Amino acid sequence: MESRMDREEKLKNLSMFWDGDFDFKIPSAGSPRNALCIFNKNLENIVYNFMVTLEHNPTSLPQTATILKGQSVSGISIDDMLQVKRYGDGARALMNMLADGSFALNEETACALHNHVAKEEALTWGKFRDRLVTIINVNEYIPPDSRLLSGIAAKGFSFLANRVKSPQERAIAAFLFMSRTQFFHDANKRTASLMLNGVLMSEGIYPVTILNHNSEEFHTRLADFYNSGDASDMMRFFEKSTGVLYS
């Protein structure tokens, strides 16, 4: 179990904490290059599952594949198609960052990814939000004042990079930290999911997704985490439910 000091240090730097030791069954790919190849090969599956789980996007796997090729599909709204396309654009931007070594756990990277994912959808994109926000169906927690976000990001990302030794735990904690802080007006979870995989792949670890059949449990546990700041149950969710399906 984590010591009381460890919990207080997490609260101080991330405004969240988690207790326990976790065995994340996310294997090594051997190198960042191998991990990137796996991500690229399985992009359609990764995007499909994330979009269904994170956004309840109704696009099917074959339709997702068609959209990622730059083509339109029938029976899907323009907004849903654009959501998939933009996430694909963000994923490709992430791959470019990993390929040229520019990916880092910081505000600049997060904003660069958000610039693709939320383009012309969020109130602003490619930069942190400029006003207060609330989270739907979350009544006991209000995200921090927008004027504090750059400082929160710098402190939180530095803590994750330097104090959380397990890359798998660091990646998941980054996703939860970004999602709960709500750095952006919209597309927070989508941007955070790209950062999650960026952390994993930069360490030569397989990319992951959240399988769509786990969507209901994911959102229930996430709402509880938002309200309490206790990420232990979300860590346990990722421990047993993270999808690694790729060849």
C-alpha positions in Angstrom: 0.0 0.0 0.0 1.0 3.6 -0.6 2.2 5.5 2.5 0.3 8.5 3.7 3.1 10.7 2.5 2.8 9.2 -1.0 -0.9 10.0 -1.0 -0.4 13.5 0.2 2.3 14.1 -2.4 -0.1 12.9 -5.2 -2.8 15.2 -3.9 -0.4 18.1 -3.7 0.8 17.7 -7.3 -2.2 16.2 -9.1 -5.2 16.9 -6.9 -5.9 13.2 -7.1 -4.5 10.0 -5.5 -4.5 6.3 -5.8 -3.6 3.5 -3.4 -2.2 0.1 -4.0 0.1 -1.8 -6.3 -1.2 -2.6 -9.8 -0.3 -5.2 -12.3 -1.1 -3.7 -15.7 -1.0 -6.4 -18.3 0.3 -4.1 -21.0 3.3 -5.8 -22.6 6.5 -4.4 -24.0 6.7 -4.0 -27.7 10.5 -4.1 -27.6 11.1 -0.5 -28.7 9.2 2.8 -29.3 9.5 2.0 -33.0 7.8 -1.3 -32.7 5.1 0.2 -30.5 4.5 2.9 -33.2 4.2 0.2 -35.9 1.6 -1.6 -33.8 -0.3 1.6 -33.2 -0.3 2.4 -37.0 -1.3 -1.2 -38.0 -4.2 -1.2 -35.5 -5.3 2.4 -35.8 -8.8 1.6 -37.0 -9.5 -0.7 -34.1 -8.0 1.7 -31.6 -10.0 4.7 -32.9 -13.2 2.7 -33.1 -13.1 1.5 -29.5 -12.0 4.9 -28.1 -14.7 6.8 -30.0 -17.5 4.4 -28.9 -16.3 4.3 -25.3 -15.3 7.9 -24.7 -17.9 9.7 -26.8 -20.7 7.1 -27.5 -20.0 7.7 -31.2 -22.2 5.3 -33.2 -19.8 4.7 -36.1 -19.1 1.0 -36.7 -15.6 -0.5 -37.2 -16.0 -0.7 -41.0 -17.3 2.8 -41.1 -14.4 4.0 -38.9 -12.0 2.4 -41.4 -13.7 4.2 -44.3 -13.6 7.6 -42.6 -10.0 7.3 -41.6 -9.3 6.7 -45.4 -10.8 10.1 -46.0 -14.1 8.9 -47.4 -17.7 9.6 -46.2 -20.2 7.0 -45.1 -24.0 6.9 -45.2 -26.2 6.7 -42.1 -23.8 8.7 -39.9 -24.1 12.3 -39.0 -21.6 14.8 -40.2 -20.7 15.6 -36.6 -20.0 12.0 -35.8 -17.9 11.5 -38.9 -15.9 14.6 -38.2 -15.3 13.4 -34.6 -13.8 10.2 -35.9 -11.8 12.0 -38.6 -10.4 14.5 -36.1 -9.4 11.8 -33.7 -7.6 10.0 -36.5 -5.8 13.3 -37.4 -4.7 13.6 -33.7 -3.5 10.0 -33.8 -1.4 10.6 -36.9 0.0 13.8 -35.3 0.9 11.7 -32.3 2.7 9.2 -34.5 4.7 12.0 -36.1 5.7 13.3 -32.7 6.9 9.8 -31.6 8.7 9.3 -34.9 10.7 12.6 -34.6 11.2 12.4 -30.8 9.2 15.6 -30.0 6.5 13.9 -27.9 6.7 14.9 -24.2 4.4 14.9 -21.3 3.7 18.6 -21.2 1.3 21.4 -22.1 2.8 22.0 -25.5 2.2 18.4 -26.6 -1.3 18.3 -25.2 -2.3 21.5 -26.9 -0.8 20.3 -30.2 -2.9 17.1 -30.1 -6.0 19.0 -29.0 -5.6 21.2 -32.0 -6.4 18.3 -34.2 -8.9 16.4 -32.1 -11.1 19.4 -31.2 -10.6 21.6 -34.3 -13.8 23.6 -35.1 -15.7 21.5 -32.5 -14.6 22.9 -29.1 -15.1 26.6 -28.2 -11.4 27.0 -28.6 -8.8 24.4 -29.7 -5.1 24.0 -29.4 -4.9 25.9 -26.2 -6.1 25.6 -22.6 -9.7 26.8 -21.8 -10.2 30.4 -20.8 -13.2 30.1 -18.4 -14.7 27.9 -15.8 -16.4 24.7 -16.9 -18.5 22.0 -15.2 -18.7 18.2 -16.0 -22.1 16.7 -16.9 -23.5 14.4 -14.2 -20.7 15.4 -11.7 -22.0 17.4 -8.8 -19.3 17.3 -6.1 -16.4 18.6 -8.1 -15.7 21.7 -10.1 -12.5 21.8 -12.3 -10.0 24.4 -11.4 -10.0 28.1 -12.5 -8.7 28.5 -16.0 -6.0 31.0 -14.9 -4.3 28.2 -12.9 -4.2 25.6 -15.6 -0.6 26.2 -17.0 0.8 26.0 -13.5 -1.3 22.9 -12.7 -0.1 21.2 -15.9 3.6 22.0 -15.3 3.5 20.7 -11.7 1.4 17.7 -12.5 3.2 16.5 -15.7 6.6 17.0 -13.9 5.4 14.9 -11.0 4.2 12.1 -13.3 7.4 12.1 -15.4 9.8 12.1 -12.4 8.0 10.4 -9.6 5.8 7.7 -11.1 8.3 5.0 -12.1 6.0 2.5 -13.9 5.3 3.7 -17.4 1.9 2.0 -17.5 0.9 3.6 -14.2 2.3 7.0 -15.4 0.3 6.8 -18.7 -3.0 5.9 -17.0 -2.4 8.5 -14.3 -1.8 11.1 -17.0 -5.1 10.2 -18.7 -7.0 10.6 -15.4 -5.2 13.8 -14.4 -6.0 15.4 -17.7 -9.5 14.2 -17.8 -10.4 15.4 -14.3 -8.6 18.8 -14.6 -10.5 19.5 -17.8 -7.7 21.6 -19.4 -9.8 22.2 -22.5 -13.4 23.3 -23.3 -14.1 19.9 -24.9 -12.4 16.7 -26.1 -10.5 16.3 -22.8 -10.8 12.5 -22.7 -9.9 12.2 -26.4 -6.8 14.3 -26.0 -5.9 12.5 -22.7 -6.2 9.1 -24.4 -3.7 10.2 -27.1 -1.3 11.3 -24.3 -1.8 8.0 -22.6 -0.7 6.1 -25.7 2.1 8.6 -26.3 3.5 7.8 -22.8 3.3 4.1 -23.4 4.7 4.0 -26.9 7.6 6.4 -26.0 8.6 3.8 -23.5 8.4 0.9 -26.0 5.1 -0.4 -24.6 2.1 -1.6 -26.6 -0.6 1.0 -27.2 -4.0 0.4 -25.7 -7.7 1.2 -26.1 -10.8 0.9 -23.9 -13.0 -1.8 -25.4 -16.5 -0.6 -26.1 -18.2 -3.4 -24.1 -16.6 -1.8 -21.0 -18.1 1.6 -21.7 -20.8 1.6 -19.0 -18.4 0.5 -16.3 -15.8 3.1 -17.5 -18.2 6.0 -17.2 -19.6 5.0 -13.9 -16.2 4.7 -12.3 -15.0 7.8 -14.0 -17.8 9.9 -12.5 -17.0 8.5 -9.1 -13.4 9.4 -9.6 -14.2 13.0 -10.7 -16.3 13.5 -7.6 -13.8 12.0 -5.1 -10.3 12.4 -6.6 -9.6 8.9 -5.6 -8.3 7.1 -8.7 -7.8 3.7 -7.1 -11.0 2.2 -8.7 -10.0 3.6 -12.1 -6.6 2.1 -11.8 -8.2 -1.2 -11.1 -10.5 -0.7 -14.1 -7.5 -0.2 -16.4 -5.7 -3.1 -14.7 -8.4 -5.6 -15.8 -10.1 -3.9 -18.8 -7.5 -2.2 -20.9 -7.7 -3.6 -24.5 -4.5 -4.9 -26.0 -5.8 -6.9 -29.1 -3.1 -6.2 -31.6 -0.6 -8.2 -33.7 
